[in-house]
Amino acid sequence: AAWSRIGGLESQAAVLARLTQAVNAHERMLQSLRQQRTRIAQDRLIREQQELEYNESLRHDRERETKLRGEKEAEQQRRSDKEQRRQRRRDRELDLRRRRQAN
């Protein structure tokens, strides 16, 4: 009944063709949007993974630097302690010589 008011079978075919074209165009647009969103999501995941790897690398570098700094400080402390022991020994030896000379 609605078709007859629009203008007959020829008009029905034209309306159906336009509707089909509109649906197909809309579907292509939706497909394009889906693909774009998928690419955006994949890019985001890649960036997040790269950021995680970068941060892990930084953490590892900081830990290594801290360890090396600690080892260097420990070595400096050992050298300082050794030098202090040498100095105390020299001081004792000098003190003994002075005592012997005084006697």
PyMOL commands that set and color helices and strands:
alter all, ss='L'
color gray80, all
select helices_A, chain A and resi 2-6+8-102
alter helices_A, ss='H'
color red, helices_A
deselect
rebuild
show_as cartoon
